Amino acid sequence: MAGELSAILGHVEKLAELDTEGVDADFSVLPGIPCRLRDDQVHEPHHRHPREDMLANAPATDEGFFLVPKVVDV
């Protein structure tokens, strides 16, 4: 595995040798379709569902959680 990792790192070093002067950071390989960047913004979801509403149609619940069939024996 060390050999494979060395080969990967060698490839990355070759990429670092490429001349990227004048290449836009948001370059798109598809002509006419620019990469769209957005500002990272933290916001609340557009709507919130109370827990009781979410659990109302569940076939089985316990203390505010969905109950599901056991699928793994431990």
N, CA, C, O and CB atoms as a CASP TS submission, in Angstrom:
PFRMAT TS
TARGET T0000
AUTHOR 0000-0000-0000
METHOD Language model
MODEL 1
PARENT N/A
ATOM      1  N   MET     1       0.821  -1.178   0.000  1.00  0.00           N
ATOM      2  CA  MET     1       0.000   0.000   0.000  1.00  0.00           C
ATOM      3  C   MET     1       0.878   1.258   0.000  1.00  0.00           C
ATOM      4  O   MET     1       0.482   2.288  -0.546  1.00  0.00           O
ATOM      5  CB  MET     1      -0.941  -0.011   1.205  1.00  0.00           C
ATOM      6  N   ALA     2       2.043   1.180   0.599  1.00  0.00           N
ATOM      7  CA  ALA     2       2.949   2.332   0.623  1.00  0.00           C
ATOM      8  C   ALA     2       3.370   2.705  -0.797  1.00  0.00           C
ATOM      9  O   ALA     2       3.507   3.885  -1.119  1.00  0.00           O
ATOM     10  CB  ALA     2       4.195   2.028   1.491  1.00  0.00           C
ATOM     11  N   GLY     3       3.574   1.705  -1.634  1.00  0.00           N
ATOM     12  CA  GLY     3       3.951   1.959  -3.019  1.00  0.00           C
ATOM     13  C   GLY     3       2.853   2.680  -3.780  1.00  0.00           C
ATOM     14  O   GLY     3       3.120   3.596  -4.557  1.00  0.00           O
ATOM     15  N   GLU     4       1.614   2.258  -3.551  1.00  0.00           N
ATOM     16  CA  GLU     4       0.486   2.908  -4.217  1.00  0.00           C
ATOM     17  C   GLU     4       0.345   4.354  -3.768  1.00  0.00           C
ATOM     18  O   GLU     4       0.085   5.242  -4.580  1.00  0.00           O
ATOM     19  CB  GLU     4      -0.810   2.145  -3.941  1.00  0.00           C
ATOM     20  N   LEU     5       0.520   4.588  -2.462  1.00  0.00           N
ATOM     21  CA  LEU     5       0.435   5.948  -1.941  1.00  0.00           C
ATOM     22  C   LEU     5       1.544   6.818  -2.520  1.00  0.00           C
ATOM     23  O   LEU     5       1.314   7.981  -2.849  1.00  0.00           O
ATOM     24  CB  LEU     5       0.509   5.942  -0.410  1.00  0.00           C
ATOM     25  N   SER     6       2.733   6.266  -2.646  1.00  0.00           N
ATOM     26  CA  SER     6       3.847   7.018  -3.237  1.00  0.00           C
ATOM     27  C   SER     6       3.548   7.380  -4.685  1.00  0.00           C
ATOM     28  O   SER     6       3.873   8.480  -5.133  1.00  0.00           O
ATOM     29  CB  SER     6       5.151   6.205  -3.156  1.00  0.00           C
ATOM     30  N   ALA     7       2.930   6.457  -5.418  1.00  0.00           N
ATOM     31  CA  ALA     7       2.588   6.724  -6.812  1.00  0.00           C
ATOM     32  C   ALA     7       1.554   7.852  -6.902  1.00  0.00           C
ATOM     33  O   ALA     7       1.641   8.713  -7.777  1.00  0.00           O
ATOM     34  CB  ALA     7       2.051   5.444  -7.492  1.00  0.00           C
ATOM     35  N   ILE     8       0.591   7.840  -6.004  1.00  0.00           N
ATOM     36  CA  ILE     8      -0.429   8.894  -5.992  1.00  0.00           C
ATOM     37  C   ILE     8       0.217  10.236  -5.687  1.00  0.00           C
ATOM     38  O   ILE     8      -0.063  11.230  -6.358  1.00  0.00           O
ATOM     39  CB  ILE     8      -1.536   8.581  -4.955  1.00  0.00           C
ATOM     40  N   LEU     9       1.082  10.270  -4.677  1.00  0.00           N
ATOM     41  CA  LEU     9       1.748  11.521  -4.321  1.00  0.00           C
ATOM     42  C   LEU     9       2.646  12.009  -5.449  1.00  0.00           C
ATOM     43  O   LEU     9       2.753  13.214  -5.677  1.00  0.00           O
ATOM     44  CB  LEU     9       2.564  11.345  -3.043  1.00  0.00           C
ATOM     45  N   GLY    10       3.294  11.083  -6.160  1.00  0.00           N
ATOM     46  CA  GLY    10       4.107  11.458  -7.315  1.00  0.00           C
ATOM     47  C   GLY    10       3.270  12.115  -8.392  1.00  0.00           C
ATOM     48  O   GLY    10       3.704  13.080  -9.023  1.00  0.00           O
ATOM     49  N   HIS    11       2.074  11.597  -8.605  1.00  0.00           N
ATOM     50  CA  HIS    11       1.171  12.180  -9.602  1.00  0.00           C
ATOM     51  C   HIS    11       0.752  13.584  -9.177  1.00  0.00           C
ATOM     52  O   HIS    11       0.697  14.492 -10.007  1.00  0.00           O
ATOM     53  CB  HIS    11      -0.075  11.285  -9.800  1.00  0.00           C
ATOM     54  N   VAL    12       0.458  13.768  -7.899  1.00  0.00           N
ATOM     55  CA  VAL    12       0.064  15.083  -7.398  1.00  0.00           C
ATOM     56  C   VAL    12       1.210  16.071  -7.583  1.00  0.00           C
ATOM     57  O   VAL    12       0.976  17.232  -7.920  1.00  0.00           O
ATOM     58  CB  VAL    12      -0.348  15.004  -5.909  1.00  0.00           C
ATOM     59  N   GLU    13       2.442  15.627  -7.367  1.00  0.00           N
ATOM     60  CA  GLU    13       3.593  16.501  -7.576  1.00  0.00           C
ATOM     61  C   GLU    13       3.693  16.933  -9.035  1.00  0.00           C
ATOM     62  O   GLU    13       4.041  18.078  -9.319  1.00  0.00           O
ATOM     63  CB  GLU    13       4.885  15.798  -7.144  1.00  0.00           C
ATOM     64  N   LYS    14       3.390  16.023  -9.963  1.00  0.00           N
ATOM     65  CA  LYS    14       3.402  16.386 -11.381  1.00  0.00           C
ATOM     66  C   LYS    14       2.339  17.436 -11.678  1.00  0.00           C
ATOM     67  O   LYS    14       2.568  18.353 -12.466  1.00  0.00           O
ATOM     68  CB  LYS    14       3.179  15.143 -12.259  1.00  0.00           C
ATOM     69  N   LEU    15       1.179  17.300 -11.046  1.00  0.00           N
ATOM     70  CA  LEU    15       0.116  18.295 -11.255  1.00  0.00           C
ATOM     71  C   LEU    15       0.551  19.663 -10.762  1.00  0.00           C
ATOM     72  O   LEU    15       0.186  20.679 -11.354  1.00  0.00           O
ATOM     73  CB  LEU    15      -1.175  17.868 -10.538  1.00  0.00           C
ATOM     74  N   ALA    16       1.322  19.702  -9.693  1.00  0.00           N
ATOM     75  CA  ALA    16       1.795  20.975  -9.144  1.00  0.00           C
ATOM     76  C   ALA    16       2.736  21.682 -10.114  1.00  0.00           C
ATOM     77  O   ALA    16       2.909  22.898 -10.021  1.00  0.00           O
ATOM     78  CB  ALA    16       2.500  20.748  -7.804  1.00  0.00           C
ATOM     79  N   GLU    17       3.346  20.950 -11.037  1.00  0.00           N
ATOM     80  CA  GLU    17       4.264  21.533 -12.017  1.00  0.00           C
ATOM     81  C   GLU    17       3.524  22.229 -13.160  1.00  0.00           C
ATOM     82  O   GLU    17       4.136  22.993 -13.906  1.00  0.00           O
ATOM     83  CB  GLU    17       5.176  20.454 -12.579  1.00  0.00           C
ATOM     84  N   LEU    18       2.238  21.984 -13.309  1.00  0.00           N
ATOM     85  CA  LEU    18       1.484  22.572 -14.415  1.00  0.00           C
ATOM     86  C   LEU    18       1.388  24.084 -14.272  1.00  0.00           C
ATOM     87  O   LEU    18       1.255  24.610 -13.167  1.00  0.00           O
ATOM     88  CB  LEU    18       0.085  21.964 -14.490  1.00  0.00           C
ATOM     89  N   ASP    19       1.456  24.767 -15.397  1.00  0.00           N
ATOM     90  CA  ASP    19       1.309  26.219 -15.409  1.00  0.00           C
ATOM     91  C   ASP    19      -0.174  26.562 -15.414  1.00  0.00           C
ATOM     92  O   ASP    19      -0.868  26.327 -16.402  1.00  0.00           O
ATOM     93  CB  ASP    19       2.028  26.849 -16.639  1.00  0.00           C
ATOM     94  N   THR    20      -0.651  27.111 -14.321  1.00  0.00           N
ATOM     95  CA  THR    20      -2.065  27.480 -14.219  1.00  0.00           C
ATOM     96  C   THR    20      -2.253  28.993 -14.231  1.00  0.00           C
ATOM     97  O   THR    20      -3.322  29.498 -13.888  1.00  0.00           O
ATOM     98  CB  THR    20      -2.675  26.892 -12.950  1.00  0.00           C
ATOM     99  N   GLU    21      -1.214  29.701 -14.623  1.00  0.00           N
ATOM    100  CA  GLU    21      -1.298  31.161 -14.700  1.00  0.00           C
ATOM    101  C   GLU    21      -2.364  31.541 -15.730  1.00  0.00           C
ATOM    102  O   GLU    21      -2.345  31.053 -16.860  1.00  0.00           O
ATOM    103  CB  GLU    21       0.092  31.788 -15.077  1.00  0.00           C
ATOM    104  N   GLY    22      -3.276  32.399 -15.340  1.00  0.00           N
ATOM    105  CA  GLY    22      -4.316  32.857 -16.248  1.00  0.00           C
ATOM    106  C   GLY    22      -5.529  31.942 -16.322  1.00  0.00           C
ATOM    107  O   GLY    22      -6.475  32.244 -17.051  1.00  0.00           O
ATOM    108  N   VAL    23      -5.530  30.851 -15.601  1.00  0.00           N
ATOM    109  CA  VAL    23      -6.688  29.958 -15.595  1.00  0.00           C
ATOM    110  C   VAL    23      -7.586  30.365 -14.436  1.00  0.00           C
ATOM    111  O   VAL    23      -7.158  30.401 -13.282  1.00  0.00           O
ATOM    112  CB  VAL    23      -6.256  28.453 -15.476  1.00  0.00           C
ATOM    113  N   ASP    24      -8.834  30.669 -14.761  1.00  0.00           N
ATOM    114  CA  ASP    24      -9.775  31.076 -13.719  1.00  0.00           C
ATOM    115  C   ASP    24     -10.006  29.935 -12.737  1.00  0.00           C
ATOM    116  O   ASP    24     -10.029  28.764 -13.116  1.00  0.00           O
ATOM    117  CB  ASP    24     -11.110  31.525 -14.337  1.00  0.00           C
ATOM    118  N   ALA    25     -10.176  30.300 -11.471  1.00  0.00           N
ATOM    119  CA  ALA    25     -10.420  29.298 -10.434  1.00  0.00           C
ATOM    120  C   ALA    25     -11.740  28.572 -10.649  1.00  0.00           C
ATOM    121  O   ALA    25     -11.899  27.433 -10.211  1.00  0.00           O
ATOM    122  CB  ALA    25     -10.410  29.949  -9.062  1.00  0.00           C
ATOM    123  N   ASP    26     -12.687  29.220 -11.319  1.00  0.00           N
ATOM    124  CA  ASP    26     -13.981  28.586 -11.573  1.00  0.00           C
ATOM    125  C   ASP    26     -14.125  28.156 -13.028  1.00  0.00           C
ATOM    126  O   ASP    26     -15.221  28.201 -13.585  1.00  0.00           O
ATOM    127  CB  ASP    26     -15.113  29.536 -11.201  1.00  0.00           C
ATOM    128  N   PHE    27     -13.033  27.744 -13.638  1.00  0.00           N
ATOM    129  CA  PHE    27     -13.008  27.292 -15.034  1.00  0.00           C
ATOM    130  C   PHE    27     -13.944  26.104 -15.211  1.00  0.00           C
ATOM    131  O   PHE    27     -13.953  25.189 -14.388  1.00  0.00           O
ATOM    132  CB  PHE    27     -11.568  26.913 -15.467  1.00  0.00           C
ATOM    133  N   SER    28     -14.724  26.116 -16.273  1.00  0.00           N
ATOM    134  CA  SER    28     -15.616  25.011 -16.594  1.00  0.00           C
ATOM    135  C   SER    28     -15.154  24.354 -17.889  1.00  0.00           C
ATOM    136  O   SER    28     -14.793  25.041 -18.844  1.00  0.00           O
ATOM    137  CB  SER    28     -17.084  25.498 -16.715  1.00  0.00           C
ATOM    138  N   VAL    29     -15.164  23.045 -17.919  1.00  0.00           N
ATOM    139  CA  VAL    29     -14.765  22.327 -19.130  1.00  0.00           C
ATOM    140  C   VAL    29     -15.868  22.339 -20.181  1.00  0.00           C
ATOM    141  O   VAL    29     -15.630  21.992 -21.338  1.00  0.00           O
ATOM    142  CB  VAL    29     -14.391  20.890 -18.791  1.00  0.00           C
ATOM    143  N   LEU    30     -17.062  22.734 -19.787  1.00  0.00           N
ATOM    144  CA  LEU    30     -18.166  22.808 -20.729  1.00  0.00           C
ATOM    145  C   LEU    30     -18.300  24.248 -21.215  1.00  0.00           C
ATOM    146  O   LEU    30     -18.591  25.142 -20.420  1.00  0.00           O
ATOM    147  CB  LEU    30     -19.490  22.310 -20.081  1.00  0.00           C
ATOM    148  N   PRO    31     -18.092  24.481 -22.500  1.00  0.00           N
ATOM    149  CA  PRO    31     -18.151  25.852 -22.998  1.00  0.00           C
ATOM    150  C   PRO    31     -19.531  26.465 -22.796  1.00  0.00           C
ATOM    151  O   PRO    31     -20.558  25.825 -23.021  1.00  0.00           O
ATOM    152  CB  PRO    31     -17.777  25.891 -24.472  1.00  0.00           C
ATOM    153  N   GLY    32     -19.524  27.722 -22.366  1.00  0.00           N
ATOM    154  CA  GLY    32     -20.770  28.446 -22.186  1.00  0.00           C
ATOM    155  C   GLY    32     -21.500  28.151 -20.894  1.00  0.00           C
ATOM    156  O   GLY    32     -22.526  28.768 -20.611  1.00  0.00           O
ATOM    157  N   ILE    33     -20.992  27.223 -20.108  1.00  0.00           N
ATOM    158  CA  ILE    33     -21.648  26.900 -18.839  1.00  0.00           C
ATOM    159  C   ILE    33     -20.661  27.207 -17.712  1.00  0.00           C
ATOM    160  O   ILE    33     -19.793  26.394 -17.392  1.00  0.00           O
ATOM    161  CB  ILE    33     -22.116  25.390 -18.796  1.00  0.00           C
ATOM    162  N   PRO    34     -20.807  28.389 -17.119  1.00  0.00           N
ATOM    163  CA  PRO    34     -19.866  28.757 -16.064  1.00  0.00           C
ATOM    164  C   PRO    34     -20.151  27.996 -14.773  1.00  0.00           C
ATOM    165  O   PRO    34     -21.277  27.566 -14.526  1.00  0.00           O
ATOM    166  CB  PRO    34     -19.922  30.260 -15.806  1.00  0.00           C
ATOM    167  N   CYS    35     -19.121  27.839 -13.960  1.00  0.00           N
ATOM    168  CA  CYS    35     -19.314  27.265 -12.630  1.00  0.00           C
ATOM    169  C   CYS    35     -20.006  28.313 -11.782  1.00  0.00           C
ATOM    170  O   CYS    35     -19.572  29.464 -11.723  1.00  0.00           O
ATOM    171  CB  CYS    35     -17.953  26.813 -11.983  1.00  0.00           C
ATOM    172  N   ARG    36     -21.050  27.926 -11.146  1.00  0.00           N
ATOM    173  CA  ARG    36     -21.767  28.876 -10.309  1.00  0.00           C
ATOM    174  C   ARG    36     -21.313  28.697  -8.869  1.00  0.00           C
ATOM    175  O   ARG    36     -21.365  27.599  -8.316  1.00  0.00           O
ATOM    176  CB  ARG    36     -23.305  28.690 -10.436  1.00  0.00           C
ATOM    177  N   LEU    37     -20.876  29.779  -8.282  1.00  0.00           N
ATOM    178  CA  LEU    37     -20.469  29.757  -6.895  1.00  0.00           C
ATOM    179  C   LEU    37     -21.515  30.492  -6.076  1.00  0.00           C
ATOM    180  O   LEU    37     -22.126  31.450  -6.550  1.00  0.00           O
ATOM    181  CB  LEU    37     -19.067  30.387  -6.710  1.00  0.00           C
ATOM    182  N   ARG    38     -21.713  30.050  -4.872  1.00  0.00           N
ATOM    183  CA  ARG    38     -22.660  30.727  -3.993  1.00  0.00           C
ATOM    184  C   ARG    38     -21.963  31.054  -2.690  1.00  0.00           C
ATOM    185  O   ARG    38     -20.987  30.407  -2.310  1.00  0.00           O
ATOM    186  CB  ARG    38     -23.922  29.859  -3.744  1.00  0.00           C
ATOM    187  N   ASP    39     -22.476  32.067  -2.011  1.00  0.00           N
ATOM    188  CA  ASP    39     -21.978  32.386  -0.689  1.00  0.00           C
ATOM    189  C   ASP    39     -22.460  31.329   0.287  1.00  0.00           C
ATOM    190  O   ASP    39     -23.614  30.905   0.228  1.00  0.00           O
ATOM    191  CB  ASP    39     -22.431  33.792  -0.249  1.00  0.00           C
ATOM    192  N   ASP    40     -21.588  30.905   1.177  1.00  0.00           N
ATOM    193  CA  ASP    40     -22.003  29.976   2.218  1.00  0.00           C
ATOM    194  C   ASP    40     -22.788  30.751   3.265  1.00  0.00           C
ATOM    195  O   ASP    40     -22.277  31.689   3.876  1.00  0.00           O
ATOM    196  CB  ASP    40     -20.779  29.254   2.856  1.00  0.00           C
ATOM    197  N   GLN    41     -24.012  30.353   3.459  1.00  0.00           N
ATOM    198  CA  GLN    41     -24.871  31.023   4.423  1.00  0.00           C
ATOM    199  C   GLN    41     -25.576  29.973   5.270  1.00  0.00           C
ATOM    200  O   GLN    41     -26.115  28.996   4.751  1.00  0.00           O
ATOM    201  CB  GLN    41     -25.898  31.943   3.713  1.00  0.00           C
ATOM    202  N   VAL    42     -25.564  30.186   6.560  1.00  0.00           N
ATOM    203  CA  VAL    42     -26.279  29.314   7.472  1.00  0.00           C
ATOM    204  C   VAL    42     -27.665  29.900   7.670  1.00  0.00           C
ATOM    205  O   VAL    42     -27.804  31.077   8.004  1.00  0.00           O
ATOM    206  CB  VAL    42     -25.523  29.156   8.831  1.00  0.00           C
ATOM    207  N   HIS    43     -28.687  29.087   7.467  1.00  0.00           N
ATOM    208  CA  HIS    43     -30.050  29.568   7.653  1.00  0.00           C
ATOM    209  C   HIS    43     -30.930  28.429   8.135  1.00  0.00           C
ATOM    210  O   HIS    43     -30.595  27.252   8.006  1.00  0.00           O
ATOM    211  CB  HIS    43     -30.608  30.168   6.348  1.00  0.00           C
ATOM    212  N   GLU    44     -32.033  28.810   8.678  1.00  0.00           N
ATOM    213  CA  GLU    44     -33.011  27.833   9.149  1.00  0.00           C
ATOM    214  C   GLU    44     -33.754  27.266   7.935  1.00  0.00           C
ATOM    215  O   GLU    44     -33.891  27.945   6.917  1.00  0.00           O
ATOM    216  CB  GLU    44     -34.012  28.482  10.172  1.00  0.00           C
ATOM    217  N   PRO    45     -34.226  26.042   8.042  1.00  0.00           N
ATOM    218  CA  PRO    45     -35.013  25.477   6.939  1.00  0.00           C
ATOM    219  C   PRO    45     -36.253  26.334   6.672  1.00  0.00           C
ATOM    220  O   PRO    45     -36.711  27.071   7.545  1.00  0.00           O
ATOM    221  CB  PRO    45     -35.429  24.019   7.257  1.00  0.00           C
ATOM    222  N   HIS    46     -36.781  26.226   5.467  1.00  0.00           N
ATOM    223  CA  HIS    46     -37.947  27.023   5.093  1.00  0.00           C
ATOM    224  C   HIS    46     -39.171  26.670   5.928  1.00  0.00           C
ATOM    225  O   HIS    46     -40.042  27.508   6.161  1.00  0.00           O
ATOM    226  CB  HIS    46     -38.259  26.831   3.621  1.00  0.00           C
ATOM    227  N   HIS    47     -39.222  25.450   6.363  1.00  0.00           N
ATOM    228  CA  HIS    47     -40.356  25.031   7.182  1.00  0.00           C
ATOM    229  C   HIS    47     -39.856  24.040   8.230  1.00  0.00           C
ATOM    230  O   HIS    47     -38.892  23.307   8.011  1.00  0.00           O
ATOM    231  CB  HIS    47     -41.487  24.398   6.303  1.00  0.00           C
ATOM    232  N   ARG    48     -40.514  24.040   9.333  1.00  0.00           N
ATOM    233  CA  ARG    48     -40.155  23.110  10.391  1.00  0.00           C
ATOM    234  C   ARG    48     -41.409  22.297  10.730  1.00  0.00           C
ATOM    235  O   ARG    48     -42.516  22.833  10.777  1.00  0.00           O
ATOM    236  CB  ARG    48     -39.592  23.866  11.659  1.00  0.00           C
ATOM    237  N   HIS    49     -41.222  21.036  10.957  1.00  0.00           N
ATOM    238  CA  HIS    49     -42.328  20.167  11.331  1.00  0.00           C
ATOM    239  C   HIS    49     -42.164  19.768  12.786  1.00  0.00           C
ATOM    240  O   HIS    49     -41.131  19.219  13.171  1.00  0.00           O
ATOM    241  CB  HIS    49     -42.394  18.915  10.416  1.00  0.00           C
ATOM    242  N   PRO    50     -43.172  20.041  13.593  1.00  0.00           N
ATOM    243  CA  PRO    50     -43.089  19.587  14.979  1.00  0.00           C
ATOM    244  C   PRO    50     -42.955  18.062  15.040  1.00  0.00           C
ATOM    245  O   PRO    50     -43.494  17.347  14.196  1.00  0.00           O
ATOM    246  CB  PRO    50     -44.328  20.048  15.771  1.00  0.00           C
ATOM    247  N   ARG    51     -42.243  17.588  16.031  1.00  0.00           N
ATOM    248  CA  ARG    51     -42.001  16.151  16.178  1.00  0.00           C
ATOM    249  C   ARG    51     -43.315  15.375  16.190  1.00  0.00           C
ATOM    250  O   ARG    51     -43.414  14.307  15.587  1.00  0.00           O
ATOM    251  CB  ARG    51     -41.209  15.868  17.464  1.00  0.00           C
ATOM    252  N   GLU    52     -44.310  15.906  16.869  1.00  0.00           N
ATOM    253  CA  GLU    52     -45.584  15.196  16.957  1.00  0.00           C
ATOM    254  C   GLU    52     -46.203  15.000  15.569  1.00  0.00           C
ATOM    255  O   GLU    52     -46.783  13.951  15.287  1.00  0.00           O
ATOM    256  CB  GLU    52     -46.558  15.960  17.868  1.00  0.00           C
ATOM    257  N   ASP    53     -46.078  16.018  14.700  1.00  0.00           N
ATOM    258  CA  ASP    53     -46.611  15.897  13.340  1.00  0.00           C
ATOM    259  C   ASP    53     -45.845  14.841  12.548  1.00  0.00           C
ATOM    260  O   ASP    53     -46.431  14.082  11.776  1.00  0.00           O
ATOM    261  CB  ASP    53     -46.548  17.252  12.615  1.00  0.00           C
ATOM    262  N   MET    54     -44.537  14.803  12.747  1.00  0.00           N
ATOM    263  CA  MET    54     -43.715  13.831  12.009  1.00  0.00           C
ATOM    264  C   MET    54     -44.024  12.399  12.438  1.00  0.00           C
ATOM    265  O   MET    54     -43.986  11.478  11.621  1.00  0.00           O
ATOM    266  CB  MET    54     -42.223  14.125  12.219  1.00  0.00           C
ATOM    267  N   LEU    55     -44.328  12.218  13.708  1.00  0.00           N
ATOM    268  CA  LEU    55     -44.578  10.874  14.231  1.00  0.00           C
ATOM    269  C   LEU    55     -46.032  10.439  14.098  1.00  0.00           C
ATOM    270  O   LEU    55     -46.355   9.279  14.354  1.00  0.00           O
ATOM    271  CB  LEU    55     -44.170  10.809  15.674  1.00  0.00           C
ATOM    272  N   ALA    56     -46.911  11.355  13.700  1.00  0.00           N
ATOM    273  CA  ALA    56     -48.347  11.065  13.675  1.00  0.00           C
ATOM    274  C   ALA    56     -48.701   9.875  12.788  1.00  0.00           C
ATOM    275  O   ALA    56     -49.615   9.121  13.122  1.00  0.00           O
ATOM    276  CB  ALA    56     -49.103  12.280  13.205  1.00  0.00           C
ATOM    277  N   ASN    57     -48.010   9.688  11.676  1.00  0.00           N
ATOM    278  CA  ASN    57     -48.344   8.598  10.743  1.00  0.00           C
ATOM    279  C   ASN    57     -47.458   7.378  10.913  1.00  0.00           C
ATOM    280  O   ASN    57     -47.575   6.419  10.150  1.00  0.00           O
ATOM    281  CB  ASN    57     -48.242   9.089   9.321  1.00  0.00           C
ATOM    282  N   ALA    58     -46.574   7.398  11.899  1.00  0.00           N
ATOM    283  CA  ALA    58     -45.683   6.256  12.103  1.00  0.00           C
ATOM    284  C   ALA    58     -46.470   5.079  12.673  1.00  0.00           C
ATOM    285  O   ALA    58     -47.319   5.262  13.545  1.00  0.00           O
ATOM    286  CB  ALA    58     -44.512   6.632  13.046  1.00  0.00           C
ATOM    287  N   PRO    59     -46.192   3.877  12.185  1.00  0.00           N
ATOM    288  CA  PRO    59     -46.912   2.719  12.713  1.00  0.00           C
ATOM    289  C   PRO    59     -46.578   2.440  14.178  1.00  0.00           C
ATOM    290  O   PRO    59     -47.413   1.909  14.911  1.00  0.00           O
ATOM    291  CB  PRO    59     -46.599   1.496  11.879  1.00  0.00           C
ATOM    292  N   ALA    60     -45.359   2.794  14.614  1.00  0.00           N
ATOM    293  CA  ALA    60     -44.978   2.551  16.008  1.00  0.00           C
ATOM    294  C   ALA    60     -43.959   3.600  16.447  1.00  0.00           C
ATOM    295  O   ALA    60     -43.025   3.917  15.710  1.00  0.00           O
ATOM    296  CB  ALA    60     -44.398   1.115  16.185  1.00  0.00           C
ATOM    297  N   THR    61     -44.146   4.132  17.648  1.00  0.00           N
ATOM    298  CA  THR    61     -43.212   5.111  18.211  1.00  0.00           C
ATOM    299  C   THR    61     -42.964   4.774  19.675  1.00  0.00           C
ATOM    300  O   THR    61     -43.713   4.018  20.293  1.00  0.00           O
ATOM    301  CB  THR    61     -43.761   6.564  18.063  1.00  0.00           C
ATOM    302  N   ASP    62     -41.903   5.350  20.210  1.00  0.00           N
ATOM    303  CA  ASP    62     -41.595   5.189  21.620  1.00  0.00           C
ATOM    304  C   ASP    62     -40.818   6.411  22.089  1.00  0.00           C
ATOM    305  O   ASP    62     -39.721   6.682  21.600  1.00  0.00           O
ATOM    306  CB  ASP    62     -40.792   3.882  21.876  1.00  0.00           C
ATOM    307  N   GLU    63     -41.383   7.139  23.028  1.00  0.00           N
ATOM    308  CA  GLU    63     -40.747   8.309  23.621  1.00  0.00           C
ATOM    309  C   GLU    63     -40.234   9.297  22.563  1.00  0.00           C
ATOM    310  O   GLU    63     -39.122   9.813  22.677  1.00  0.00           O
ATOM    311  CB  GLU    63     -39.600   7.870  24.512  1.00  0.00           C
ATOM    312  N   GLY    64     -41.046   9.553  21.542  1.00  0.00           N
ATOM    313  CA  GLY    64     -40.695  10.539  20.535  1.00  0.00           C
ATOM    314  C   GLY    64     -39.791  10.040  19.428  1.00  0.00           C
ATOM    315  O   GLY    64     -39.254  10.849  18.672  1.00  0.00           O
ATOM    316  N   PHE    65     -39.604   8.733  19.305  1.00  0.00           N
ATOM    317  CA  PHE    65     -38.754   8.157  18.259  1.00  0.00           C
ATOM    318  C   PHE    65     -39.546   7.139  17.456  1.00  0.00           C
ATOM    319  O   PHE    65     -40.487   6.535  17.971  1.00  0.00           O
ATOM    320  CB  PHE    65     -37.492   7.499  18.868  1.00  0.00           C
ATOM    321  N   PHE    66     -39.166   6.945  16.181  1.00  0.00           N
ATOM    322  CA  PHE    66     -39.752   5.901  15.359  1.00  0.00           C
ATOM    323  C   PHE    66     -39.276   4.551  15.863  1.00  0.00           C
ATOM    324  O   PHE    66     -38.106   4.395  16.213  1.00  0.00           O
ATOM    325  CB  PHE    66     -39.389   6.094  13.868  1.00  0.00           C
ATOM    326  N   LEU    67     -40.164   3.585  15.904  1.00  0.00           N
ATOM    327  CA  LEU    67     -39.771   2.211  16.183  1.00  0.00           C
ATOM    328  C   LEU    67     -39.745   1.460  14.857  1.00  0.00           C
ATOM    329  O   LEU    67     -40.702   1.509  14.084  1.00  0.00           O
ATOM    330  CB  LEU    67     -40.747   1.530  17.210  1.00  0.00           C
ATOM    331  N   VAL    68     -38.650   0.773  14.607  1.00  0.00           N
ATOM    332  CA  VAL    68     -38.501   0.018  13.363  1.00  0.00           C
ATOM    333  C   VAL    68     -38.131  -1.412  13.708  1.00  0.00           C
ATOM    334  O   VAL    68     -37.620  -1.675  14.797  1.00  0.00           O
ATOM    335  CB  VAL    68     -37.428   0.659  12.431  1.00  0.00           C
ATOM    336  N   PRO    69     -38.384  -2.345  12.788  1.00  0.00           N
ATOM    337  CA  PRO    69     -38.026  -3.738  13.063  1.00  0.00           C
ATOM    338  C   PRO    69     -36.513  -3.885  13.230  1.00  0.00           C
ATOM    339  O   PRO    69     -35.729  -3.202  12.571  1.00  0.00           O
ATOM    340  CB  PRO    69     -38.529  -4.657  11.932  1.00  0.00           C
ATOM    341  N   LYS    70     -36.132  -4.778  14.111  1.00  0.00           N
ATOM    342  CA  LYS    70     -34.710  -5.063  14.329  1.00  0.00           C
ATOM    343  C   LYS    70     -34.180  -5.796  13.104  1.00  0.00           C
ATOM    344  O   LYS    70     -34.780  -6.772  12.655  1.00  0.00           O
ATOM    345  CB  LYS    70     -34.486  -5.910  15.635  1.00  0.00           C
ATOM    346  N   VAL    71     -33.051  -5.327  12.560  1.00  0.00           N
ATOM    347  CA  VAL    71     -32.501  -5.960  11.363  1.00  0.00           C
ATOM    348  C   VAL    71     -31.117  -6.549  11.610  1.00  0.00           C
ATOM    349  O   VAL    71     -30.596  -7.262  10.753  1.00  0.00           O
ATOM    350  CB  VAL    71     -32.435  -4.956  10.228  1.00  0.00           C
ATOM    351  N   VAL    72     -30.512  -6.269  12.761  1.00  0.00           N
ATOM    352  CA  VAL    72     -29.177  -6.786  13.057  1.00  0.00           C
ATOM    353  C   VAL    72     -29.215  -7.426  14.427  1.00  0.00           C
ATOM    354  O   VAL    72     -29.634  -6.802  15.402  1.00  0.00           O
ATOM    355  CB  VAL    72     -28.097  -5.660  12.994  1.00  0.00           C
ATOM    356  N   ASP    73     -28.775  -8.678  14.502  1.00  0.00           N
ATOM    357  CA  ASP    73     -28.641  -9.334  15.794  1.00  0.00           C
ATOM    358  C   ASP    73     -27.234  -9.112  16.313  1.00  0.00           C
ATOM    359  O   ASP    73     -26.252  -9.328  15.604  1.00  0.00           O
ATOM    360  CB  ASP    73     -28.958 -10.845  15.691  1.00  0.00           C
ATOM    361  N   VAL    74     -27.153  -8.680  17.555  1.00  0.00           N
ATOM    362  CA  VAL    74     -25.837  -8.426  18.144  1.00  0.00           C
ATOM    363  C   VAL    74     -25.524  -9.466  19.186  1.00  0.00           C
ATOM    364  O   VAL    74     -24.457  -9.425  19.799  1.00  0.00           O
ATOM    365  CB  VAL    74     -25.769  -7.027  18.759  1.00  0.00           C
TER
END
